[in-house]
Amino acid sequence: MSQIAETVAAIAAQSLTAQSLIEQARERARRASDLNPIAHADWDAALAEARARDAQAKAGARLGPLHGVPVSIKDLFNVRGMPTQGGTRAPLHELSDAEAGLVTRLREAGAVIFAKTNMHEIALGATGENRWTGDVKNPFDPARQAGGSSSGAGVSVATGIGLAGIGSDTGGSVRIPAAFCGVAGFKPTFGAIPLDGALYLSWTCDHAGPLARSVDDCARLFEVMARRSVAHGAVARKPRFAVPADWLRGRLQPAVREHFERACASLRAAGAEIVDVATPLLPTATDCYTPIVRAEAAWVHRRALEAGGEGFSELVLPPLEAGRKLSALDYIDAMKRRDRIRAELDAIATGCDAMLMPSSGALPPLRGQADVEVEGGRISVREAVLGQTLPFSMCGLPALSIPAGLVADGYGAGTPPLPAGLQLVGRFDGDASLLALGRWVEGLVGSAPMPAGF
């Protein structure tokens, strides 16, 4: 049984209270304050709401499958009574005033929304480094990146500040912090979870998704936010995984390669079939993704840019300005190339249950680190990290990062053990099957470590 299911059952049985969970979240937030995961919290309102959930439980009433569960929300979704800043000082002209639909659905299922989490500025980045709000730091080594852009959500879940966090994922922004912080992160099929009341980055690539300590918990949150059941998901007697071996060659750190090969060996020993597949178009994904996202982000923030771009940091203003300068022909060309990559991935999906690969080509880099050494030489952190995830959000396919324990000495002797994740990618609208397969993989090789002190 999942942690969320156990918690809801305990609240119903009155052996646990929602109030105690909020009090615990507040204490853990205090202890984790140097990691900087929280953008805004209203503890008084959360305690009042938690007490109401406890009173309902005492009366024998239950709102839904998340009754009394504390959940944090990334600071690009509107939450009633809380500000939305998107990690920037620039005006957010295109953001509506209404509470995000997914937040309302969580409330209706009984969740207690207690905080907004910090993020990479306007979600345009994968490191969690932010000039305005301060860096979000990795809970296993504060000198390292927490991943982004849903950095605060990953750290909050990893340190037990609530049972779950909701993030967004345009190119990997749920899966990267999940992998870097040692938790599970699920990016569903494009359009499965509504994005009304959210600050868009790229409306053709944006997704919302949960981060939690297990695949099962992610599945529960997905069912609530998408209003779709995953009960019909099943695992084949001999699941078949496709590994894009040629694409991965040269992209991985040696420690990540070794960790991945061990995981594959464990899956084979349990009866899985793992086959190599050719992906000749996948290496072009980054060149395709970048103009799409930059052009759409520049349109979303066009009024602020037309006014001079004041309030955007030097980390995000240049790519926004580059997006403004793209021609319509460049944008359409990238959209057409995306169609061809999507067709390649769809063809692979017809012959396997899921694609399998590391969630990131590198373990969490140092904050401020620009490039990293991999098997093929030095490449940018952006390509080593975001390059592993962006093709699948760009193409709208469901993708899941499973926590797979810690890797020692990933950056040499003396480096603390750092989290690693395994990524599964399913077919379009195959969310239920992918989550079922994720549970199976998690049961064999999954491990969600807890940072020291929490």
For each residue, the residues with C-beta under 8 A, 3 or more apart:
1: 5 6 9 216
2: 5 6 214 216 217 219 220
3: 6 7 163 212 213 214 217
4: 7 8 65 66 69 163 164 212 216 217 220 221
5: 1 2 8 9 65 216 220
6: 1 2 3 9 10
7: 3 4 10 11 16 21 68 69 163
8: 4 5 11 12 62 65 66 67 68 69 110
9: 1 5 6 12 13
10: 6 7 13 15 16
11: 7 8 14 16 17 18 53 54 57 67 68
12: 8 9 57 62 67
13: 9 10 16
14: 11 17 54 57 58
15: 10
16: 7 10 11 13 20 21
17: 11 14 20 21 50 54 68
18: 11 21 22 49 50 51 53 54 57 67 68 69 70 112
19: 22 23 47 50 51 54
20: 16 17 23 24
21: 7 16 17 18 24 25 50 68 69 70 112 162 163
22: 18 19 25 26 43 46 47 50 70 112 114
23: 19 20 26 27 47
24: 20 21 27 28 160
25: 21 22 28 29 46 70 114 115 160 161 162
26: 22 23 29 30 41 43
27: 23 24 30 31
28: 24 25 31 32 159 160 161 454
29: 25 26 32 33 37 38 41 115 156 161
30: 26 27 33
31: 27 28 159 453 454
32: 28 29 35 37 139 155 156 159 161 454
33: 29 30 36 38
34: 137 142
35: 32 136 137 138 139 142 146 155 159
36: 33 118 133 134 135 136 137 152 155
37: 29 32 117 118 136 146 151 152 153 155 156 159 161
38: 29 33 41 72 115 116 117 118 152 156 161
39: 75 85 87 115 116 117 118 119 133 152
40: 75 82 83 115 116
41: 26 29 38 46 114 115 116
42: 45 46 81 82 114 115
43: 22 26 46 47 114
44: 47 48
45: 42 48 49 81 114
46: 22 25 41 42 43 49 50 70 112 113 114 115
47: 19 22 23 43 44 50 51
48: 44 45 51 52
49: 18 45 46 52 53 112 113
50: 17 18 19 21 22 46 47 53 54 68 70 112
51: 18 19 47 48 54 55
52: 48 49 55 56
53: 11 18 49 50 56 57 63 67 68 110 112
54: 11 14 17 18 19 50 51 57 58 68
55: 51 52 58 59
56: 52 53 59 61 62 63 67
57: 11 12 14 18 53 54 60 61 62 67 68
58: 14 54 55
59: 55 56
60: 57
61: 56 57
62: 8 12 56 57 67 110
63: 53 56 66 67 108 109 110
64: 67 108 109 110 224
65: 4 5 8 109 110 220 223 224
66: 4 8 63 69 71 106 109 110 111 220 221 224
67: 8 11 12 18 53 56 57 62 63 64 109 110
68: 7 8 11 17 18 21 50 53 54 57 110 112
69: 4 7 8 18 21 66 110 111 112 163 164
70: 18 21 22 25 46 50 111 112 114 162 163
71: 66 106 111 112 113 114 162 163 164 165 166 221
72: 38 113 114 115 116 117 152 153 156 161 162 164 165 166
73: 77 79 100 103 113 115 116 117 165 166
74: 77 116 117 119 150 152 153 165 166 167 168
75: 39 40 84 85 86 87 116 117 118 119 152
76: 84 86 87 119 122 123 168 198 199
77: 73 74 84 100 102 103 166 168 197 198 199 208
78: 84 95 96 97 98 99 100 103 197 198
79: 73 82 84 99 100 103 113 116
80: 99 103
81: 42 45
82: 40 42 79 116
83: 40 116
84: 75 76 77 78 79 92 95 116 199
85: 39 75 88 92 133
86: 75 76 92 95 119 121 122 123 199
87: 39 75 76 118 119 120 121 122 123 130 132 133 149
88: 85 92 121 122 132 311 312 313 316
89: 132 311 312 313
90: 122 301 304 309 310 311 312
91: 303 304 307 311
92: 84 85 86 88 95 199 304
93: 301 303 304
94: 199 200 300 301 303
95: 78 84 86 92 199
96: 78 196 197
97: 78
98: 78 196 197
99: 78 79 80 103 104 197
100: 73 77 78 79 103 104 194 195 196 197 198
101: 104 105 194 195 196 197
102: 77 105 106 166 193 194 195 197 208 225
103: 73 77 78 79 80 99 100 106 107 113 166 197
104: 99 100 101 107 108
105: 101 102 108 109 224 225 227
106: 66 71 102 103 109 111 113 166 221 224 225
107: 103 104 110 111 113
108: 63 64 104 105
109: 63 64 65 66 67 105 106 224
110: 8 53 62 63 64 65 66 67 68 69 107
111: 66 69 70 71 106 107 224
112: 18 21 22 46 49 50 53 68 69 70 71
113: 46 49 71 72 73 79 103 106 107
114: 22 25 41 42 43 45 46 70 71 72 162
115: 25 29 38 39 40 41 42 46 72 73 156 161 162
116: 38 39 40 41 72 73 74 75 79 82 83 84
117: 37 38 39 72 73 74 75 150 151 152 153 155 156 165 167
118: 36 37 38 39 75 87 128 130 133 134 136 151 152
119: 39 74 75 76 86 87 123 128 130 133 136 148 149 150 151 152 153
120: 87 123 124 125 126 127 128 129 130 148 149 151 173
121: 86 87 88 124 125 130 131 132 133 312 313 315 316
122: 76 86 87 88 90 199 201 297 301 312 316
123: 76 86 87 119 120 148 149 168 170 173 199 201
124: 120 121 149 201 293 297 316 319 320
125: 120 121 128 129 148 149 315 316
126: 120 147 148 149 171 172 173 176 382 385 386
127: 120 145 147 148 151 365 367 381
128: 118 119 120 125 135 136 137 145 146 147 148 149 151 152 177
129: 120 125 135 136 145 148 315 367 368
130: 87 118 119 120 121 133 134 135 136 313 315
131: 121 313 314 315
132: 87 88 89 121 313
133: 36 39 85 87 118 119 121 130
134: 36 118 130
135: 36 128 129 130 145 146 367
136: 35 36 37 118 119 128 129 130 146 148 151 152 155
137: 34 35 36 128 142 143 144 146 155 367
138: 35 141 142 143 144 145 146 147 155 180 181 364 418
139: 32 35 142 146 155 158 159 181 182 451 454
140: 144 181 182 364 406 416 417 418 419 449 451 452
141: 138 144 364 415 416 418
142: 34 35 137 138 139
143: 137 138 366 367
144: 137 138 140 141 180 364 365 366 367 418
145: 127 128 129 135 138 148 151 180 364 365 366 367 369 381
146: 35 37 128 135 136 137 138 139 151 152 154 155 177 180 181 364
147: 126 127 128 138 150 151 154 176 177 178 179 180 181 360 364 385
148: 119 120 123 125 126 127 128 129 136 145 151 173 176 177
149: 87 119 120 123 124 125 126 128 167 168 170 173 177
150: 74 117 119 147 153 154 165 167 168 169 173 174 177 185 211
151: 37 117 118 119 120 127 128 136 145 146 147 148 154 155 177
152: 36 37 38 39 72 74 75 117 118 119 128 136 146 155 156 165
153: 37 72 74 117 119 150 156 157 165 166 167 174 177 211
154: 146 147 150 151 157 158 165 167 177 178 180 181 183 185 211
155: 32 35 36 37 117 136 137 138 139 146 151 152 158 159 161 177 181
156: 29 32 37 38 72 115 117 152 153 159 161 162 165
157: 153 154 160 161 162 163 164 165 181 183 211 212 213
158: 139 154 155 181 182 183 450 451 454
159: 28 31 32 35 37 139 155 156 451 454
160: 24 25 28 157 450 454
161: 25 28 29 32 37 38 72 115 155 156 157
162: 21 25 70 71 72 114 115 156 157 165
163: 3 4 7 21 69 70 71 157 212 213 217
164: 4 69 71 72 157 210 211 212 217 221
165: 71 72 73 74 117 150 152 153 154 156 157 162 210 211 212
166: 71 72 73 74 77 102 103 106 153 208 209 210 211 221 225
167: 74 117 149 150 153 154 173 174 177 185 208 209 210 211
168: 74 76 77 123 149 150 173 174 195 198 201 206 207 208 209
169: 150 172 173 174 175 185 187 206 207 208 209 389 393
170: 123 149 173 201 202 205 206 207 293 393
171: 126 205 289 293 386 389 390 393 394
172: 126 169 175 176 385 386 388 389 390 393
173: 120 123 126 148 149 150 167 168 169 170 176 177
174: 150 153 167 168 169 177 178 185 186 187 207 209 210 211 401
175: 169 172 178 179 185 187 359 389 399 400 401 421 423
176: 126 147 148 172 173 179 180 359 360 385 386 389 401
177: 128 146 147 148 149 150 151 153 154 155 167 173 174 180 181 185 211
178: 147 154 174 175 181 183 184 185 211 359 401 403 421
179: 147 175 176 182 185 359 360 401 403 419 420 421 423
180: 138 144 145 146 147 154 176 177 360 364 418 419 421
181: 138 139 140 146 147 154 155 157 158 177 178 419
182: 139 140 158 179 403 405 406 419 421 448 449 450 451
183: 154 157 158 178 211 212 213 403 448
184: 178 211 212 213 214 215 217 218 400 401 402 403 438 442 448
185: 150 154 167 169 174 175 177 178 179 209 210 211 218 400 401 421
186: 174 209 210 215 218 219 221 222 398 399 400 401 435 438
187: 169 174 175 207 209 392 393 398 399 400
188: 192 193 207 208 209 222 226 398 431
189: 192 396 397 398 428 429 430 431
190: 205 207 393 396 397 428
191: 396
192: 188 189 207 222 226 228 398 429 431
193: 102 188 207 208 209 222 225 226
194: 100 101 102 208 225
195: 100 101 102 168 198 200 203 206 207 208
196: 96 98 100 101
197: 77 78 96 98 99 100 101 102 103
198: 76 77 78 100 168 195 206 208
199: 76 77 84 86 92 94 95 122 123 300
200: 94 195 203 206 296 300
201: 122 123 124 168 170 205 206 293 296 297 300
202: 170 205 206 292 293 296 297 300
203: 195 200 206 296 300
204: 292 296 335
205: 170 171 190 201 202 289 292 293 296 393 394
206: 168 169 170 195 198 200 201 202 203
207: 168 169 170 174 187 188 190 192 193 195 393 396
208: 77 102 166 167 168 169 188 193 194 195 198 225
209: 166 167 168 169 174 185 186 187 188 193 218 222
210: 164 165 166 167 174 185 186 217 218 221 222 225
211: 150 153 154 157 164 165 166 167 174 177 178 183 184 185 218
212: 3 4 157 163 164 165 183 184 217 218 221
213: 3 157 163 183 184 217 403 448
214: 2 3 184 217 218 442 446 448
215: 184 186 218 219 400 402 435 438 439 442 446
216: 1 2 4 5 219 220 439
217: 2 3 4 163 164 184 210 212 213 214 220 221
218: 184 185 186 209 210 211 212 214 215 221 222 400 435 438
219: 2 186 215 216 222 223 230 435 439
220: 2 4 5 65 66 216 217 223 224
221: 4 66 71 106 164 166 186 210 212 217 218 224 225
222: 186 188 192 193 209 210 218 219 225 226 228 230 431 435
223: 65 219 220 226 227 228 229 230
224: 64 65 66 105 106 109 111 220 221 227
225: 102 105 106 166 193 194 208 210 221 222
226: 188 192 193 222 223 431
227: 105 223 224
228: 192 222 223 431 432
229: 223 232 432
230: 219 222 223 233 431 432 435 436
231: 432
232: 229 432
233: 230 431 432 433 434 435 436 437
234: 433 436
235: 239 353 436 437 439 440
236: 239 240 353
237: 271
238: 271 272 273
239: 235 236 271 272 273 353 354 437 440
240: 236 272 273 274 275 351 352 353
241: 267 272 273 274 275 352 353 354 355 356 424
242: 275 276 277 348 351 352 354 355 356
243: 248 264 274 275 276 277 355 356 357
244: 247 248 276 277 278 279 282 355 357
245: 248 249 276 277
246: 249 276 278 279
247: 244 251 279 282 283
248: 243 244 245 251 252 357 358 361
249: 245 246 375 376
250: 374 375 376 377
251: 247 248 361 374 375 376 379 383 384 387 388
252: 248 256 257 260 358 361 362 374 375
253: 256 257 361 362 363 372 373 374 375 384 410
254: 257 258 375
255: 258 259 363 407 409 410 411
256: 252 253 259 260 358 360 361 362 363 407 410 420
257: 252 253 254 260 261 375
258: 254 255 261 262
259: 255 256 262 263 358 404 407 420
260: 252 256 257 263 264 357 358 422
261: 257 258 264 265
262: 258 259 265 266
263: 259 260 266 267 404 422 445
264: 243 260 261 267 268 274 356
265: 261 262 268 269
266: 262 263 269 270 444 445
267: 241 263 264 270 272 274 356 441 444 445
268: 264 265 271 272 273 274
269: 265 266
270: 266 267 444
271: 237 238 239 268
272: 238 239 240 241 267 268
273: 238 239 240 241 268
274: 240 241 243 264 267 268 356
275: 240 241 242 243 352
276: 242 243 244 245 246
277: 242 243 244 245 348 351 352 355
278: 244 246
279: 244 246 247 282 283 344 345 348
280: 283 344
281: 284 285 340 341 344
282: 244 247 279 285 341 344 345 391
283: 247 279 280
284: 281 287 288 337 341
285: 281 282 288 289 341 387 390 391 394
286: 289 290 383 386 387 390
287: 284 290 291
288: 284 285 291 292 334 337 338 341 394
289: 171 205 285 286 292 293 334 338 390 391 394
290: 286 287 293 294
291: 287 288 294 295 323 326 330 331 334
292: 202 204 205 288 289 295 296 331 334 335 338 394
293: 124 170 171 201 202 205 289 290 296 297 323
294: 290 291 297 298 319 320 322 323 326
295: 291 292 298 299 323 326 330 331 334
296: 200 201 202 203 204 205 292 293 299 300 323
297: 122 124 201 202 293 294 300 301 319 320 323
298: 294 295 301 302 305 320 321 322 323 324 326
299: 295 296 302 323
300: 94 199 200 201 202 203 296 297
301: 90 93 94 122 297 298 304 305 312 320
302: 298 299 305 306 324
303: 91 93 94 306 307
304: 90 91 92 93 301 307 309 310 311 312
305: 298 301 302 308 309 320 321 324
306: 302 303
307: 91 303 304 310
308: 305
309: 90 304 305 312 317 320 321
310: 90 304 307
311: 88 89 90 91 304
312: 88 89 90 121 122 301 304 309 316 317 320
313: 88 89 121 130 131 132 316 317
314: 131 317 318
315: 121 125 129 130 131
316: 88 121 122 124 125 312 313 319 320
317: 309 312 313 314 320 321
318: 314 321 322
319: 124 294 297 316 322 323
320: 124 294 297 298 301 305 309 312 316 317 323 324
321: 298 305 309 317 318 324 325
322: 294 298 318 319 325 326
323: 291 293 294 295 296 297 298 299 319 320 326
324: 298 302 305 320 321
325: 321 322
326: 291 294 295 298 322 323 330 331
327: 330 331
328: 331 332
329: 332 333
330: 291 295 326 327 333 334
331: 291 292 295 326 327 328 334 335
332: 328 329 335 336
333: 329 330 336 337
334: 288 289 291 292 295 330 331 337 338
335: 204 292 331 332 338 339
336: 332 333 339 340
337: 284 288 333 334 340 341
338: 288 289 292 334 335 341 342 394 395
339: 335 336 342 343
340: 281 336 337 343 344
341: 281 282 284 285 288 337 338 344 345 391 394 395
342: 338 339 345 346 395 396
343: 339 340 346 347
344: 279 280 281 282 340 341 347 348
345: 279 282 341 342 348 349 355 391 392 395 397 425
346: 342 343 349 350 427 428
347: 343 344 350 351
348: 242 277 279 344 345 351 352 355
349: 345 346 352 355 397 426 427 428 430
350: 346 347 427
351: 240 242 277 347 348
352: 240 241 242 275 277 348 349 355
353: 235 236 239 240 241 426 433 437
354: 239 241 242 424 425 426 434 437
355: 241 242 243 244 277 345 348 349 352 423 424 425
356: 241 242 243 264 267 274 422 423 424 425
357: 243 244 248 260 388 422 423 425
358: 248 252 256 259 260 361 388 420 421 422 423
359: 175 176 178 179 388 389 401 402 420 421 422 423
360: 147 176 179 180 256 363 384 385 388 389 420 421
361: 248 251 252 253 256 358 374 379 383 384 385 387 388
362: 252 253 256 365 372 374 381 384 385
363: 253 255 256 360 407 410 411 418 419 420
364: 138 140 141 144 145 146 147 180 418 419
365: 127 144 145 362 369 372 381 384 385
366: 143 144 145 369
367: 127 129 135 137 143 144 145
368: 129
369: 145 365 366 372 381
370: 380 381
371: 378 379 380 381
372: 253 362 365 369 378 379 380 381 384
373: 253 377 378
374: 250 251 252 253 361 362 377 378 379 384
375: 249 250 251 252 253 254 257
376: 249 250 251 379
377: 250 373 374
378: 371 372 373 374
379: 251 361 371 372 374 376 383 384
380: 370 371 372 383 384
381: 127 145 362 365 369 370 371 372 384 385
382: 126 385 386 387
383: 251 286 361 379 380 386 387
384: 251 253 360 361 362 365 372 374 379 380 381 387 388
385: 126 147 172 176 360 361 362 365 381 382 388 389
386: 126 171 172 176 286 382 383 389 390
387: 251 285 286 361 382 383 384 390
388: 172 251 357 358 359 360 361 384 385 423
389: 169 171 172 175 176 359 360 385 386 392 393 399 423
390: 171 172 285 286 289 386 387 393 394
391: 282 285 289 341 345 394 395
392: 187 345 389 395 397 399 425
393: 169 170 171 172 187 190 205 207 389 390 396 397 399
394: 171 205 285 288 289 292 338 341 390 391
395: 338 341 342 345 391 392
396: 189 190 191 207 342 393 428
397: 189 190 345 349 392 393 425 426 427 428
398: 186 187 188 189 192 425 426 427 428 429 430 431 434
399: 175 186 187 389 392 393 423 424 425 426 434
400: 175 184 185 186 187 215 218 423 424 425 426 434 435 438
401: 174 175 176 178 179 184 185 186 359 421 422 423
402: 184 215 359 421 422 423 424 438 441 442 445 446
403: 178 179 182 183 184 213 419 421 442 446 447 448 449
404: 259 263 420 421 422 445 446 447
405: 182 419 420 445 446 447 449
406: 140 182 417 418 419 420 447 449
407: 255 256 259 363 410 417 418 419 420
408: 415 417
409: 255 412 413 415
410: 253 255 256 363 407 415 418
411: 255 363 415 418
412: 409 415
413: 409
414:
415: 141 408 409 410 411 412 418
416: 140 141
417: 140 406 407 408
418: 138 140 141 144 180 363 364 406 407 410 411 415
419: 140 179 180 181 182 363 364 403 405 406 407 449
420: 179 256 259 358 359 360 363 404 405 406 407
421: 175 178 179 180 182 185 358 359 360 401 402 403 404
422: 260 263 356 357 358 359 401 402 404 441 445 446
423: 175 179 355 356 357 358 359 388 389 399 400 401 402
424: 241 354 355 356 399 400 402 434 437 438 441
425: 345 354 355 356 357 392 397 398 399 400 434
426: 349 353 354 397 398 399 400 430 431 433 434 437
427: 346 349 350 397 398 430 433
428: 189 190 346 349 396 397 398
429: 189 192 398
430: 189 349 398 426 427 433 434
431: 188 189 192 222 226 228 230 233 398 426 434 435
432: 228 229 230 231 232 233 435 436
433: 233 234 353 426 427 430 436 437
434: 233 354 398 399 400 424 425 426 430 431 437 438
435: 186 215 218 219 222 230 233 400 431 432 438 439
436: 230 233 234 235 432 433 439 440
437: 233 235 239 353 354 424 426 433 434 440 441
438: 184 186 215 218 400 402 424 434 435 441 442
439: 215 216 219 235 435 436 442 443
440: 235 239 436 437 443 444
441: 267 402 422 424 437 438 444 445 446
442: 184 214 215 402 403 438 439 445 446
443: 439 440 446
444: 266 267 270 440 441
445: 263 266 267 402 404 405 422 441 442
446: 214 215 402 403 404 405 422 441 442 443
447: 403 404 405 406
448: 182 183 184 213 214 403
449: 140 182 403 405 406 419
450: 158 160 182 454
451: 139 140 158 159 182 454
452: 140
453: 31
454: 28 31 32 139 158 159 160 450 451
